[in-house]
Amino acid sequence: MARWYIIHAYSGFENKVKEAIIAEAERMGLSQLVEDIQVPSETVTEVKRGKKVQVERKTMPGYVLAKLGLNDDVYHLIKNTPKVSGFLGVNGKPQAISESEASRYFGAAEAAAAEPRKQVSVDYEIGDSVKVLEGPFASFNGIVEELDFDKSRVKVSVSIFGRATPVELDFEHVELSK
């Protein structure tokens, strides 16, 4: 019976590890024991240079979930895959997770996608001159460098002692300079 396991991979190589495991399982004739391999991720909208961009962000960087019929051959296949540190578990022994726990990792991305995001509108954009309303930089003026609608944050370049210093603030702590 196949169960879900968490594989520890080098950060940034999760998709390569997934592809390598699938390819090696086919080569060794073990593909029936490697049922499913997932890299938990979500699609996020980021604002870069004033434009909204869809970005795939990993929800568990450095980890890959695999539904395996674990035996000695599959264990060695995973352990000998390049960029794999091993299984998550106690004393180096693979620890299976429940189906509900595995679905929680995938369900988080699905729930976030199903949940309507609150629409935030601001009356300033990148390059505009703004005034800081609250916090330690209250009454300072600066230039908008970045807008992050997911976190409702704005990065403002404020001049402190003649040097431009980037400061991250909430949208409501900044207003367009008059």
VMD Tcl script that builds the backbone (N, CA, C; Angstrom):
set m [mol new atoms 534]
animate dup $m
set s [atomselect $m all]
$s set {name element resname resid chain x y z} {
  {N N MET 1 A 0.841 -1.194 0.000}
  {CA C MET 1 A 0.000 0.000 0.000}
  {C C MET 1 A 0.878 1.247 0.000}
  {N N ALA 2 A 0.563 2.162 -0.878}
  {CA C ALA 2 A 1.350 3.393 -0.985}
  {C C ALA 2 A 0.938 4.380 0.102}
  {N N ARG 3 A 1.936 5.079 0.647}
  {CA C ARG 3 A 1.699 6.101 1.667}
  {C C ARG 3 A 2.491 7.340 1.296}
  {N N TRP 4 A 2.122 8.474 1.867}
  {CA C TRP 4 A 2.801 9.738 1.594}
  {C C TRP 4 A 4.030 9.877 2.485}
  {N N TYR 5 A 5.127 10.309 1.872}
  {CA C TYR 5 A 6.369 10.585 2.584}
  {C C TYR 5 A 6.866 11.959 2.167}
  {N N ILE 6 A 7.599 12.592 3.072}
  {CA C ILE 6 A 8.195 13.886 2.763}
  {C C ILE 6 A 9.680 13.669 2.515}
  {N N ILE 7 A 10.130 14.113 1.349}
  {CA C ILE 7 A 11.531 13.972 0.955}
  {C C ILE 7 A 12.197 15.332 1.094}
  {N N HIS 8 A 13.356 15.355 1.737}
  {CA C HIS 8 A 14.101 16.592 1.902}
  {C C HIS 8 A 15.034 16.756 0.708}
  {N N ALA 9 A 14.843 17.849 -0.043}
  {CA C ALA 9 A 15.655 18.112 -1.238}
  {C C ALA 9 A 16.374 19.443 -1.067}
  {N N TYR 10 A 17.401 19.658 -1.878}
  {CA C TYR 10 A 18.084 20.952 -1.858}
  {C C TYR 10 A 17.082 22.019 -2.283}
  {N N SER 11 A 17.090 23.124 -1.589}
  {CA C SER 11 A 16.166 24.205 -1.903}
  {C C SER 11 A 16.449 24.733 -3.308}
  {N N GLY 12 A 15.382 24.883 -4.081}
  {CA C GLY 12 A 15.514 25.348 -5.451}
  {C C GLY 12 A 15.591 24.218 -6.468}
  {N N PHE 13 A 15.759 22.982 -6.000}
  {CA C PHE 13 A 15.888 21.839 -6.898}
  {C C PHE 13 A 14.702 20.882 -6.773}
  {N N GLU 14 A 13.603 21.326 -6.155}
  {CA C GLU 14 A 12.471 20.446 -5.889}
  {C C GLU 14 A 11.898 19.831 -7.173}
  {N N ASN 15 A 11.715 20.652 -8.208}
  {CA C ASN 15 A 11.148 20.137 -9.464}
  {C C ASN 15 A 12.119 19.187 -10.170}
  {N N LYS 16 A 13.417 19.478 -10.110}
  {CA C LYS 16 A 14.425 18.587 -10.715}
  {C C LYS 16 A 14.435 17.242 -9.990}
  {N N VAL 17 A 14.298 17.270 -8.664}
  {CA C VAL 17 A 14.251 16.030 -7.876}
  {C C VAL 17 A 13.024 15.211 -8.280}
  {N N LYS 18 A 11.885 15.879 -8.416}
  {CA C LYS 18 A 10.649 15.198 -8.829}
  {C C LYS 18 A 10.854 14.505 -10.178}
  {N N GLU 19 A 11.391 15.237 -11.158}
  {CA C GLU 19 A 11.610 14.672 -12.492}
  {C C GLU 19 A 12.610 13.515 -12.453}
  {N N ALA 20 A 13.681 13.675 -11.660}
  {CA C ALA 20 A 14.710 12.638 -11.572}
  {C C ALA 20 A 14.151 11.351 -10.955}
  {N N ILE 21 A 13.319 11.477 -9.931}
  {CA C ILE 21 A 12.733 10.296 -9.281}
  {C C ILE 21 A 11.813 9.562 -10.260}
  {N N ILE 22 A 10.988 10.321 -10.973}
  {CA C ILE 22 A 10.063 9.702 -11.936}
  {C C ILE 22 A 10.853 8.986 -13.036}
  {N N ALA 23 A 11.871 9.643 -13.571}
  {CA C ALA 23 A 12.673 9.055 -14.652}
  {C C ALA 23 A 13.409 7.796 -14.177}
  {N N GLU 24 A 13.993 7.861 -12.990}
  {CA C GLU 24 A 14.753 6.722 -12.465}
  {C C GLU 24 A 13.821 5.555 -12.116}
  {N N ALA 25 A 12.617 5.872 -11.616}
  {CA C ALA 25 A 11.649 4.816 -11.297}
  {C C ALA 25 A 11.231 4.083 -12.571}
  {N N GLU 26 A 11.026 4.828 -13.650}
  {CA C GLU 26 A 10.682 4.189 -14.927}
  {C C GLU 26 A 11.838 3.329 -15.426}
  {N N ARG 27 A 13.056 3.847 -15.319}
  {CA C ARG 27 A 14.238 3.117 -15.791}
  {C C ARG 27 A 14.423 1.803 -15.029}
  {N N MET 28 A 14.146 1.847 -13.713}
  {CA C MET 28 A 14.346 0.660 -12.869}
  {C C MET 28 A 13.116 -0.250 -12.826}
  {N N GLY 29 A 12.022 0.173 -13.479}
  {CA C GLY 29 A 10.802 -0.635 -13.475}
  {C C GLY 29 A 10.044 -0.549 -12.161}
  {N N LEU 30 A 10.176 0.576 -11.452}
  {CA C LEU 30 A 9.506 0.753 -10.154}
  {C C LEU 30 A 8.384 1.788 -10.209}
  {N N SER 31 A 7.981 2.171 -11.410}
  {CA C SER 31 A 6.991 3.250 -11.517}
  {C C SER 31 A 5.646 2.897 -10.879}
  {N N GLN 32 A 5.317 1.608 -10.776}
  {CA C GLN 32 A 4.061 1.241 -10.106}
  {C C GLN 32 A 4.138 1.500 -8.603}
  {N N LEU 33 A 5.350 1.563 -8.034}
  {CA C LEU 33 A 5.503 1.845 -6.595}
  {C C LEU 33 A 5.634 3.339 -6.305}
  {N N VAL 34 A 5.913 4.131 -7.323}
  {CA C VAL 34 A 5.991 5.592 -7.175}
  {C C VAL 34 A 4.709 6.152 -7.785}
  {N N GLU 35 A 3.658 6.246 -6.957}
  {CA C GLU 35 A 2.334 6.622 -7.455}
  {C C GLU 35 A 2.225 8.098 -7.814}
  {N N ASP 36 A 2.740 8.959 -6.936}
  {CA C ASP 36 A 2.560 10.394 -7.144}
  {C C ASP 36 A 3.692 11.145 -6.467}
  {N N ILE 37 A 4.150 12.214 -7.105}
  {CA C ILE 37 A 5.163 13.085 -6.510}
  {C C ILE 37 A 4.696 14.516 -6.723}
  {N N GLN 38 A 4.673 15.280 -5.658}
  {CA C GLN 38 A 4.181 16.655 -5.720}
  {C C GLN 38 A 5.176 17.611 -5.088}
  {N N VAL 39 A 5.284 18.801 -5.679}
  {CA C VAL 39 A 6.033 19.903 -5.083}
  {C C VAL 39 A 4.963 20.911 -4.669}
  {N N PRO 40 A 4.631 20.986 -3.375}
  {CA C PRO 40 A 3.561 21.896 -2.942}
  {C C PRO 40 A 3.889 23.338 -3.300}
  {N N SER 41 A 2.986 23.955 -4.076}
  {CA C SER 41 A 3.196 25.335 -4.490}
  {C C SER 41 A 1.853 26.015 -4.684}
  {N N GLU 42 A 1.905 27.330 -4.819}
  {CA C GLU 42 A 0.704 28.118 -5.058}
  {C C GLU 42 A 1.035 29.209 -6.063}
  {N N THR 43 A 0.041 29.668 -6.785}
  {CA C THR 43 A 0.226 30.759 -7.729}
  {C C THR 43 A -0.118 32.049 -7.014}
  {N N VAL 44 A 0.825 32.987 -7.052}
  {CA C VAL 44 A 0.677 34.253 -6.344}
  {C C VAL 44 A 0.830 35.391 -7.343}
  {N N THR 45 A 0.082 36.464 -7.145}
  {CA C THR 45 A 0.217 37.652 -7.979}
  {C C THR 45 A 1.127 38.633 -7.273}
  {N N GLU 46 A 2.231 38.979 -7.932}
  {CA C GLU 46 A 3.165 39.959 -7.381}
  {C C GLU 46 A 3.177 41.172 -8.293}
  {N N VAL 47 A 3.551 42.305 -7.735}
  {CA C VAL 47 A 3.689 43.517 -8.528}
  {C C VAL 47 A 5.174 43.780 -8.698}
  {N N LYS 48 A 5.633 43.716 -9.949}
  {CA C LYS 48 A 7.027 43.978 -10.250}
  {C C LYS 48 A 7.081 45.090 -11.284}
  {N N ARG 49 A 7.787 46.145 -10.956}
  {CA C ARG 49 A 7.929 47.299 -11.856}
  {C C ARG 49 A 6.573 47.824 -12.304}
  {N N GLY 50 A 5.635 47.849 -11.389}
  {CA C GLY 50 A 4.321 48.402 -11.669}
  {C C GLY 50 A 3.376 47.473 -12.399}
  {N N LYS 51 A 3.804 46.252 -12.709}
  {CA C LYS 51 A 2.949 45.311 -13.429}
  {C C LYS 51 A 2.680 44.088 -12.559}
  {N N LYS 52 A 1.426 43.607 -12.625}
  {CA C LYS 52 A 1.073 42.395 -11.889}
  {C C LYS 52 A 1.579 41.189 -12.666}
  {N N VAL 53 A 2.269 40.275 -11.965}
  {CA C VAL 53 A 2.853 39.091 -12.580}
  {C C VAL 53 A 2.426 37.862 -11.772}
  {N N GLN 54 A 2.015 36.790 -12.469}
  {CA C GLN 54 A 1.669 35.534 -11.802}
  {C C GLN 54 A 2.962 34.760 -11.554}
  {N N VAL 55 A 3.210 34.382 -10.297}
  {CA C VAL 55 A 4.429 33.684 -9.921}
  {C C VAL 55 A 4.054 32.403 -9.182}
  {N N GLU 56 A 4.753 31.321 -9.486}
  {CA C GLU 56 A 4.560 30.046 -8.790}
  {C C GLU 56 A 5.496 30.041 -7.576}
  {N N ARG 57 A 4.932 30.012 -6.372}
  {CA C ARG 57 A 5.735 30.043 -5.146}
  {C C ARG 57 A 5.567 28.734 -4.401}
  {N N LYS 58 A 6.686 28.157 -3.991}
  {CA C LYS 58 A 6.656 26.895 -3.255}
  {C C LYS 58 A 6.179 27.159 -1.825}
  {N N THR 59 A 5.229 26.342 -1.368}
  {CA C THR 59 A 4.724 26.504 -0.007}
  {C C THR 59 A 5.596 25.770 1.007}
  {N N MET 60 A 6.395 24.805 0.533}
  {CA C MET 60 A 7.313 24.059 1.397}
  {C C MET 60 A 8.674 23.999 0.711}
  {N N PRO 61 A 9.422 25.112 0.686}
  {CA C PRO 61 A 10.719 25.079 -0.008}
  {C C PRO 61 A 11.641 24.030 0.605}
  {N N GLY 62 A 12.294 23.255 -0.254}
  {CA C GLY 62 A 13.218 22.233 0.209}
  {C C GLY 62 A 12.576 20.883 0.478}
  {N N TYR 63 A 11.277 20.750 0.177}
  {CA C TYR 63 A 10.592 19.482 0.425}
  {C C TYR 63 A 9.754 19.055 -0.770}
  {N N VAL 64 A 9.676 17.745 -0.962}
  {CA C VAL 64 A 8.873 17.139 -2.013}
  {C C VAL 64 A 8.011 16.077 -1.352}
  {N N LEU 65 A 6.729 16.007 -1.702}
  {CA C LEU 65 A 5.846 14.971 -1.173}
  {C C LEU 65 A 5.735 13.855 -2.198}
  {N N ALA 66 A 5.870 12.613 -1.730}
  {CA C ALA 66 A 5.816 11.474 -2.636}
  {C C ALA 66 A 4.935 10.383 -2.051}
  {N N LYS 67 A 4.032 9.865 -2.883}
  {CA C LYS 67 A 3.201 8.733 -2.487}
  {C C LYS 67 A 3.888 7.485 -3.021}
  {N N LEU 68 A 4.444 6.715 -2.090}
  {CA C LEU 68 A 5.309 5.594 -2.458}
  {C C LEU 68 A 4.840 4.290 -1.833}
  {N N GLY 69 A 5.028 3.217 -2.568}
  {CA C GLY 69 A 4.942 1.878 -2.009}
  {C C GLY 69 A 6.370 1.560 -1.570}
  {N N LEU 70 A 6.721 1.959 -0.366}
  {CA C LEU 70 A 8.118 1.943 0.064}
  {C C LEU 70 A 8.625 0.521 0.318}
  {N N ASN 71 A 9.682 0.159 -0.405}
  {CA C ASN 71 A 10.428 -1.070 -0.140}
  {C C ASN 71 A 11.909 -0.695 -0.265}
  {N N ASP 72 A 12.796 -1.655 -0.143}
  {CA C ASP 72 A 14.233 -1.351 -0.177}
  {C C ASP 72 A 14.648 -0.689 -1.493}
  {N N ASP 73 A 14.112 -1.174 -2.610}
  {CA C ASP 73 A 14.481 -0.616 -3.914}
  {C C ASP 73 A 14.048 0.844 -4.045}
  {N N VAL 74 A 12.820 1.139 -3.644}
  {CA C VAL 74 A 12.313 2.513 -3.728}
  {C C VAL 74 A 13.076 3.413 -2.755}
  {N N TYR 75 A 13.361 2.909 -1.569}
  {CA C TYR 75 A 14.130 3.668 -0.579}
  {C C TYR 75 A 15.485 4.070 -1.162}
  {N N HIS 76 A 16.203 3.121 -1.761}
  {CA C HIS 76 A 17.524 3.416 -2.326}
  {C C HIS 76 A 17.425 4.301 -3.559}
  {N N LEU 77 A 16.341 4.153 -4.328}
  {CA C LEU 77 A 16.114 5.030 -5.474}
  {C C LEU 77 A 16.036 6.486 -5.011}
  {N N ILE 78 A 15.253 6.725 -3.967}
  {CA C ILE 78 A 15.083 8.092 -3.442}
  {C C ILE 78 A 16.391 8.589 -2.830}
  {N N LYS 79 A 17.007 7.794 -1.975}
  {CA C LYS 79 A 18.233 8.215 -1.278}
  {C C LYS 79 A 19.382 8.504 -2.239}
  {N N ASN 80 A 19.432 7.785 -3.374}
  {CA C ASN 80 A 20.524 7.961 -4.327}
  {C C ASN 80 A 20.210 8.979 -5.422}
  {N N THR 81 A 19.065 9.635 -5.331}
  {CA C THR 81 A 18.718 10.672 -6.305}
  {C C THR 81 A 19.556 11.914 -6.018}
  {N N PRO 82 A 20.182 12.487 -7.042}
  {CA C PRO 82 A 20.960 13.719 -6.821}
  {C C PRO 82 A 20.089 14.827 -6.236}
  {N N LYS 83 A 20.670 15.621 -5.354}
  {CA C LYS 83 A 20.025 16.764 -4.695}
  {C C LYS 83 A 18.987 16.360 -3.650}
  {N N VAL 84 A 19.016 15.096 -3.212}
  {CA C VAL 84 A 18.119 14.636 -2.146}
  {C C VAL 84 A 18.946 14.399 -0.893}
  {N N SER 85 A 18.519 15.007 0.230}
  {CA C SER 85 A 19.204 14.804 1.513}
  {C C SER 85 A 18.696 13.560 2.215}
  {N N GLY 86 A 17.448 13.199 1.983}
  {CA C GLY 86 A 16.881 12.023 2.621}
  {C C GLY 86 A 15.403 12.207 2.886}
  {N N PHE 87 A 14.873 11.315 3.702}
  {CA C PHE 87 A 13.466 11.372 4.085}
  {C C PHE 87 A 13.315 12.154 5.375}
  {N N LEU 88 A 12.150 12.735 5.559}
  {CA C LEU 88 A 11.826 13.350 6.827}
  {C C LEU 88 A 11.355 12.237 7.755}
  {N N GLY 89 A 11.945 12.143 8.921}
  {CA C GLY 89 A 11.577 11.087 9.849}
  {C C GLY 89 A 12.522 11.066 11.031}
  {N N VAL 90 A 12.321 10.104 11.909}
  {CA C VAL 90 A 13.116 9.986 13.118}
  {C C VAL 90 A 14.304 9.063 12.855}
  {N N ASN 91 A 15.481 9.494 13.280}
  {CA C ASN 91 A 16.715 8.717 13.133}
  {C C ASN 91 A 16.971 8.272 11.687}
  {N N GLY 92 A 16.612 9.116 10.722}
  {CA C GLY 92 A 16.869 8.807 9.323}
  {C C GLY 92 A 15.909 7.799 8.714}
  {N N LYS 93 A 14.942 7.320 9.504}
  {CA C LYS 93 A 13.964 6.364 8.983}
  {C C LYS 93 A 12.768 7.131 8.433}
  {N N PRO 94 A 12.314 6.769 7.240}
  {CA C PRO 94 A 11.171 7.478 6.649}
  {C C PRO 94 A 9.931 7.392 7.537}
  {N N GLN 95 A 9.300 8.519 7.736}
  {CA C GLN 95 A 8.089 8.600 8.551}
  {C C GLN 95 A 6.930 8.950 7.617}
  {N N ALA 96 A 5.986 8.042 7.451}
  {CA C ALA 96 A 4.832 8.295 6.585}
  {C C ALA 96 A 3.907 9.308 7.242}
  {N N ILE 97 A 3.244 10.099 6.407}
  {CA C ILE 97 A 2.233 11.024 6.928}
  {C C ILE 97 A 0.877 10.545 6.434}
  {N N SER 98 A -0.163 10.946 7.143}
  {CA C SER 98 A -1.507 10.489 6.790}
  {C C SER 98 A -1.985 11.165 5.505}
  {N N GLU 99 A -2.982 10.586 4.910}
  {CA C GLU 99 A -3.584 11.138 3.682}
  {C C GLU 99 A -4.150 12.532 3.950}
  {N N SER 100 A -4.766 12.701 5.140}
  {CA C SER 100 A -5.349 14.013 5.473}
  {C C SER 100 A -4.259 15.065 5.663}
  {N N GLU 101 A -3.139 14.662 6.242}
  {CA C GLU 101 A -2.041 15.611 6.421}
  {C C GLU 101 A -1.449 16.007 5.066}
  {N N ALA 102 A -1.309 15.047 4.167}
  {CA C ALA 102 A -0.806 15.337 2.823}
  {C C ALA 102 A -1.765 16.266 2.087}
  {N N SER 103 A -3.060 16.003 2.208}
  {CA C SER 103 A -4.036 16.848 1.515}
  {C C SER 103 A -4.059 18.255 2.104}
  {N N ARG 104 A -3.649 18.390 3.353}
  {CA C ARG 104 A -3.566 19.716 3.966}
  {C C ARG 104 A -2.526 20.576 3.243}
  {N N TYR 105 A -1.406 19.959 2.846}
  {CA C TYR 105 A -0.377 20.713 2.123}
  {C C TYR 105 A -0.877 21.172 0.769}
  {N N PHE 106 A -1.685 20.333 0.103}
  {CA C PHE 106 A -2.240 20.714 -1.188}
  {C C PHE 106 A -3.475 21.570 -0.987}
  {N N GLY 107 A -4.216 21.298 0.073}
  {CA C GLY 107 A -5.448 22.035 0.360}
  {C C GLY 107 A -5.198 23.483 0.695}
  {N N ALA 108 A -4.030 23.808 1.270}
  {CA C ALA 108 A -3.730 25.197 1.624}
  {C C ALA 108 A -3.703 26.058 0.381}
  {N N ALA 109 A -3.104 25.558 -0.688}
  {CA C ALA 109 A -3.034 26.312 -1.940}
  {C C ALA 109 A -4.429 26.420 -2.561}
  {N N GLU 110 A -5.211 25.319 -2.490}
  {CA C GLU 110 A -6.553 25.343 -3.063}
  {C C GLU 110 A -7.463 26.283 -2.278}
  {N N ALA 111 A -7.334 26.279 -0.947}
  {CA C ALA 111 A -8.157 27.166 -0.128}
  {C C ALA 111 A -7.809 28.623 -0.394}
  {N N ALA 112 A -6.531 28.911 -0.554}
  {CA C ALA 112 A -6.111 30.284 -0.844}
  {C C ALA 112 A -6.635 30.721 -2.205}
  {N N ALA 113 A -6.670 29.805 -3.166}
  {CA C ALA 113 A -7.170 30.144 -4.497}
  {C C ALA 113 A -8.681 30.359 -4.464}
  {N N ALA 114 A -9.387 29.557 -3.652}
  {CA C ALA 114 A -10.844 29.672 -3.573}
  {C C ALA 114 A -11.277 30.915 -2.792}
  {N N GLU 115 A -10.456 31.322 -1.847}
  {CA C GLU 115 A -10.783 32.470 -1.007}
  {C C GLU 115 A -10.617 33.762 -1.808}
  {N N PRO 116 A -11.671 34.572 -1.880}
  {CA C PRO 116 A -11.531 35.810 -2.644}
  {C C PRO 116 A -10.586 36.783 -1.935}
  {N N ARG 117 A -9.656 37.323 -2.686}
  {CA C ARG 117 A -8.720 38.277 -2.101}
  {C C ARG 117 A -9.395 39.635 -2.024}
  {N N LYS 118 A -9.121 40.354 -0.940}
  {CA C LYS 118 A -9.695 41.684 -0.830}
  {C C LYS 118 A -8.973 42.591 -1.821}
  {N N GLN 119 A -9.756 43.398 -2.499}
  {CA C GLN 119 A -9.183 44.313 -3.479}
  {C C GLN 119 A -8.698 45.564 -2.760}
  {N N VAL 120 A -7.446 45.890 -2.980}
  {CA C VAL 120 A -6.857 47.064 -2.358}
  {C C VAL 120 A -6.561 48.049 -3.467}
  {N N SER 121 A -7.048 49.271 -3.316}
  {CA C SER 121 A -6.721 50.279 -4.314}
  {C C SER 121 A -5.972 51.406 -3.611}
  {N N VAL 122 A -4.937 51.872 -4.253}
  {CA C VAL 122 A -4.145 52.969 -3.707}
  {C C VAL 122 A -4.124 54.078 -4.750}
  {N N ASP 123 A -4.030 55.315 -4.277}
  {CA C ASP 123 A -4.076 56.440 -5.208}
  {C C ASP 123 A -2.682 56.902 -5.622}
  {N N TYR 124 A -1.666 56.093 -5.377}
  {CA C TYR 124 A -0.300 56.403 -5.798}
  {C C TYR 124 A 0.277 55.189 -6.498}
  {N N GLU 125 A 1.304 55.409 -7.301}
  {CA C GLU 125 A 1.955 54.308 -8.001}
  {C C GLU 125 A 3.459 54.502 -7.934}
  {N N ILE 126 A 4.197 53.536 -8.481}
  {CA C ILE 126 A 5.648 53.571 -8.421}
  {C C ILE 126 A 6.167 54.849 -9.067}
  {N N GLY 127 A 7.065 55.529 -8.350}
  {CA C GLY 127 A 7.644 56.775 -8.840}
  {C C GLY 127 A 6.973 58.015 -8.270}
  {N N ASP 128 A 5.800 57.876 -7.647}
  {CA C ASP 128 A 5.094 59.021 -7.069}
  {C C ASP 128 A 5.733 59.463 -5.762}
  {N N SER 129 A 5.607 60.746 -5.468}
  {CA C SER 129 A 6.085 61.306 -4.205}
  {C C SER 129 A 4.976 61.166 -3.171}
  {N N VAL 130 A 5.307 60.588 -2.001}
  {CA C VAL 130 A 4.308 60.355 -0.959}
  {C C VAL 130 A 4.796 60.883 0.380}
  {N N LYS 131 A 3.855 61.029 1.315}
  {CA C LYS 131 A 4.164 61.470 2.675}
  {C C LYS 131 A 3.810 60.333 3.626}
  {N N VAL 132 A 4.718 60.050 4.572}
  {CA C VAL 132 A 4.484 59.003 5.560}
  {C C VAL 132 A 3.622 59.595 6.672}
  {N N LEU 133 A 2.528 58.881 7.038}
  {CA C LEU 133 A 1.580 59.396 8.027}
  {C C LEU 133 A 1.846 58.891 9.443}
  {N N GLU 134 A 2.323 57.647 9.590}
  {CA C GLU 134 A 2.486 57.049 10.914}
  {C C GLU 134 A 3.838 56.375 11.049}
  {N N GLY 135 A 4.193 56.082 12.295}
  {CA C GLY 135 A 5.410 55.335 12.567}
  {C C GLY 135 A 6.602 56.253 12.787}
  {N N PRO 136 A 7.788 55.679 12.888}
  {CA C PRO 136 A 8.984 56.467 13.183}
  {C C PRO 136 A 9.352 57.448 12.068}
  {N N PHE 137 A 8.813 57.241 10.865}
  {CA C PHE 137 A 9.132 58.129 9.748}
  {C C PHE 137 A 7.983 59.073 9.425}
  {N N ALA 138 A 7.062 59.271 10.388}
  {CA C ALA 138 A 5.917 60.149 10.176}
  {C C ALA 138 A 6.406 61.534 9.761}
  {N N SER 139 A 5.723 62.128 8.806}
  {CA C SER 139 A 5.976 63.447 8.219}
  {C C SER 139 A 7.166 63.469 7.261}
  {N N PHE 140 A 7.844 62.315 7.052}
  {CA C PHE 140 A 8.903 62.250 6.042}
  {C C PHE 140 A 8.248 62.118 4.660}
  {N N ASN 141 A 8.913 62.648 3.655}
  {CA C ASN 141 A 8.475 62.479 2.276}
  {C C ASN 141 A 9.389 61.463 1.607}
  {N N GLY 142 A 8.857 60.758 0.613}
  {CA C GLY 142 A 9.664 59.781 -0.088}
  {C C GLY 142 A 9.075 59.439 -1.439}
  {N N ILE 143 A 9.758 58.545 -2.142}
  {CA C ILE 143 A 9.336 58.101 -3.470}
  {C C ILE 143 A 8.939 56.623 -3.398}
  {N N VAL 144 A 7.795 56.260 -3.991}
  {CA C VAL 144 A 7.324 54.875 -3.999}
  {C C VAL 144 A 8.229 54.055 -4.914}
  {N N GLU 145 A 8.809 52.974 -4.364}
  {CA C GLU 145 A 9.682 52.085 -5.139}
  {C C GLU 145 A 8.985 50.784 -5.529}
  {N N GLU 146 A 8.130 50.270 -4.642}
  {CA C GLU 146 A 7.513 48.958 -4.858}
  {C C GLU 146 A 6.147 48.925 -4.207}
  {N N LEU 147 A 5.200 48.199 -4.820}
  {CA C LEU 147 A 3.878 47.982 -4.245}
  {C C LEU 147 A 3.647 46.475 -4.154}
  {N N ASP 148 A 3.275 45.975 -2.977}
  {CA C ASP 148 A 2.985 44.557 -2.786}
  {C C ASP 148 A 1.524 44.436 -2.354}
  {N N PHE 149 A 0.647 44.130 -3.327}
  {CA C PHE 149 A -0.790 44.077 -3.037}
  {C C PHE 149 A -1.164 42.862 -2.198}
  {N N ASP 150 A -0.393 41.775 -2.268}
  {CA C ASP 150 A -0.696 40.590 -1.465}
  {C C ASP 150 A -0.524 40.866 0.016}
  {N N LYS 151 A 0.483 41.647 0.370}
  {CA C LYS 151 A 0.763 41.938 1.777}
  {C C LYS 151 A 0.276 43.322 2.185}
  {N N SER 152 A -0.286 44.065 1.245}
  {CA C SER 152 A -0.740 45.446 1.475}
  {C C SER 152 A 0.394 46.302 2.022}
  {N N ARG 153 A 1.548 46.192 1.388}
  {CA C ARG 153 A 2.737 46.925 1.824}
  {C C ARG 153 A 3.281 47.749 0.658}
  {N N VAL 154 A 3.927 48.852 0.997}
  {CA C VAL 154 A 4.566 49.715 0.016}
  {C C VAL 154 A 5.999 49.983 0.475}
  {N N LYS 155 A 6.941 49.961 -0.467}
  {CA C LYS 155 A 8.329 50.283 -0.148}
  {C C LYS 155 A 8.572 51.709 -0.627}
  {N N VAL 156 A 8.991 52.560 0.307}
  {CA C VAL 156 A 9.205 53.977 0.023}
  {C C VAL 156 A 10.667 54.311 0.287}
  {N N SER 157 A 11.276 55.054 -0.621}
  {CA C SER 157 A 12.649 55.523 -0.436}
  {C C SER 157 A 12.579 56.880 0.259}
  {N N VAL 158 A 13.019 56.917 1.518}
  {CA C VAL 158 A 12.956 58.126 2.346}
  {C C VAL 158 A 14.376 58.667 2.522}
  {N N SER 159 A 14.524 59.975 2.449}
  {CA C SER 159 A 15.837 60.602 2.625}
  {C C SER 159 A 16.082 60.842 4.111}
  {N N ILE 160 A 17.082 60.125 4.663}
  {CA C ILE 160 A 17.449 60.282 6.070}
  {C C ILE 160 A 18.909 60.725 6.112}
  {N N PHE 161 A 19.153 61.879 6.684}
  {CA C PHE 161 A 20.502 62.464 6.741}
  {C C PHE 161 A 21.142 62.515 5.358}
  {N N GLY 162 A 20.342 62.843 4.350}
  {CA C GLY 162 A 20.852 62.998 3.002}
  {C C GLY 162 A 21.045 61.702 2.230}
  {N N ARG 163 A 20.675 60.571 2.838}
  {CA C ARG 163 A 20.832 59.280 2.143}
  {C C ARG 163 A 19.464 58.647 1.923}
  {N N ALA 164 A 19.266 58.089 0.739}
  {CA C ALA 164 A 18.004 57.415 0.424}
  {C C ALA 164 A 17.968 56.066 1.154}
  {N N THR 165 A 16.924 55.863 1.953}
  {CA C THR 165 A 16.782 54.637 2.731}
  {C C THR 165 A 15.427 54.000 2.411}
  {N N PRO 166 A 15.411 52.721 1.968}
  {CA C PRO 166 A 14.127 52.073 1.689}
  {C C PRO 166 A 13.408 51.689 2.984}
  {N N VAL 167 A 12.130 52.006 3.053}
  {CA C VAL 167 A 11.314 51.730 4.232}
  {C C VAL 167 A 10.048 51.019 3.759}
  {N N GLU 168 A 9.687 49.912 4.429}
  {CA C GLU 168 A 8.474 49.187 4.060}
  {C C GLU 168 A 7.361 49.559 5.028}
  {N N LEU 169 A 6.225 49.985 4.481}
  {CA C LEU 169 A 5.099 50.464 5.284}
  {C C LEU 169 A 3.801 49.852 4.783}
  {N N ASP 170 A 2.760 49.911 5.625}
  {CA C ASP 170 A 1.422 49.505 5.203}
  {C C ASP 170 A 0.856 50.565 4.268}
  {N N PHE 171 A -0.047 50.147 3.353}
  {CA C PHE 171 A -0.647 51.074 2.417}
  {C C PHE 171 A -1.270 52.277 3.111}
  {N N GLU 172 A -1.952 52.028 4.238}
  {CA C GLU 172 A -2.682 53.112 4.901}
  {C C GLU 172 A -1.777 54.080 5.673}
  {N N HIS 173 A -0.485 53.795 5.785}
  {CA C HIS 173 A 0.440 54.683 6.486}
  {C C HIS 173 A 1.071 55.706 5.556}
  {N N VAL 174 A 0.626 55.716 4.280}
  {CA C VAL 174 A 1.223 56.593 3.281}
  {C C VAL 174 A 0.130 57.274 2.502}
  {N N GLU 175 A 0.349 58.566 2.159}
  {CA C GLU 175 A -0.595 59.271 1.286}
  {C C GLU 175 A 0.162 60.043 0.220}
  {N N LEU 176 A -0.505 60.307 -0.880}
  {CA C LEU 176 A 0.086 61.036 -1.988}
  {C C LEU 176 A 0.419 62.449 -1.542}
  {N N SER 177 A 1.656 62.921 -1.821}
  {CA C SER 177 A 2.038 64.278 -1.448}
  {C C SER 177 A 1.266 65.287 -2.275}
  {N N LYS 178 A 0.948 66.396 -1.638}
  {CA C LYS 178 A 0.165 67.442 -2.333}
  {C C LYS 178 A 1.062 68.538 -2.805}
}
mol reanalyze $m
mol bondsrecalc $m
mol representation Tube
mol addrep $m
